[in-house]
Amino acid sequence: MNQNLTSLFAVIQDNKILSVDTNLKSFVEALNKEYAGIRNYDWFYRAFKKDNHFSLSIDGKEYFFQKVL
């Protein structure tokens, strides 16, 4: 594994990884492009500080978010 990686964020739906990024800000920006009206960067920052994984309902579908590293 790349020793320079300090974090890895993923969003999963129906057991499929939809998006992965090493930077939370760019991860949230990519989500905002794909899903209009999703939570902002500050919300995700606080959510990942509380726990490494959580779920969020978007347009009636359940999405699972995880900080892997």
Secondary structure, DSSP 8 states (H G I E B T S, - for coil): --TT----EEEEETTEEEEEES-HHHHHHHHHHHSTT---HHHHHHHHHH-SEEEEEETTEEEEEEE--
